[in-house]
Amino acid sequence: MQDTIFEPARLPELPSQADPSSIEHLLFESGAMTAGVVAIAAVLAAFILFRAARAKGGVLVLLLGLGLAGGVFMLSMMFTTDREHLTIHASDLVDAVSQGDESEIRSMLDPAVRVRTRFGGANSSEQVVQLVSRANAAIESVRADEVRVGLAGPRVARTQILVRGQGEGRLPKSWWLIDWTRPNAETDQWVATHIEPIWIQGMNNPAGP
């Protein structure tokens, strides 16, 4: 039986058929970190060369390393991957729910989106808006603490979101699954097609029967 009090150590596996390669991940999704590592490595290598009385080599390594780090950083700023777009979409959807922004919520949902929970469900975007309106009466705010993304193909994806809420007292943490789709691979306009809870603190079988 799943522990309902402590956050699960492992969540259901996400699809990975269309995930980026390691190089793409380092250059685009973790560009700032990669640039930082390259810059630090260049400084350390230059320092070693200076200590070895090879000043010209040290200067060359430092300049090349810092130039490469700058290039990697700029490249990562110029491109946003599908996984990054989905991370932003997932967080924006949680923010829209928190603010009760009905028009924003509708724009991020497929008209036939399905929501499945043990305490209420929906089979359309309009029904989801009604659910959000009822829930917001008891919840002050919610936020996405963590988003995990998996791509099943160029047009199909799944996210897992760790959500925290504030209301009358401390609300339980929860992990939610959201399926996404888009009309073609050229657009970044993903819409949610299915939403259900994976784990809600203190609740058995949160998705219902």
C-alpha positions, 0 to 999 in steps of 0.5 A, a space after each residue: 500500500 502506498 504511504 499517504 503521509 510521506 512524499 513517495 520516493 519514486 513516481 510512475 515512470 515518465 515517457 522518454 521516447 522523444 527526450 533530448 540527447 545528453 548534448 542537447 540537454 547540456 547545451 540548451 536545458 542546462 546551458 547556464 550550469 554547463 557554461 559555469 563548469 566550462 568557465 571554472 575549468 578554464 580558470 583552473 587550467 589557466 592557473 595551473 599553466 601560469 604556475 608552470 611558467 607557461 603564461 601564454 598558454 594560460 592566457 590562451 586557455 583562459 580566453 578560449 574557455 571563457 569564450 566557449 562558456 559565453 557561447 554556451 550560455 548565449 546558445 541556451 538563452 536563444 533556444 527553448 526546448 519542448 521540455 522547457 516549454 512544458 515546464 513553463 506551461 505546467 507552472 503557468 497552469 498551476 498559477 492560473 488555477 491559484 489566481 482563478 484566471 478562467 480565461 487563462 485556464 481555458 486557453 491551456 486546456 483541451 475543450 474535452 479535457 478529463 479530470 479524474 479525482 476521488 473528490 470530483 471529476 470533469 469531462 470538459 474545460 468548462 467543468 474544470 473551471 467550475 471545479 477550480 471556482 469551488 476549490 478556490 473558495 477554500 484555498 488561498 493559493 497553490 504553487 508548483 514546487 517541482 515539474 518533471 517532464 517526459 515526451 512520448 513523441 513530438 506532439 504528446 507529453 506528460 508532466 508530473 507536478 509537485 503542488 503546495 497549497 495555502 488555505 485555512 491552515 497548512 494544506 497537504 502536498 500533492 503530486 499531479 499527472 497532466 497529459 499534454 498534446 499540441 496540433 503540430 511539432 512546430 508550435 509550442 502551444 500545448 494543451 492539457 488533455 488529462 489531469 489526475 492526482 498521483 499522490 495527495 498527502 494523507 489520502 488513499 487512492 486520490 484518483 478514485 476508482 
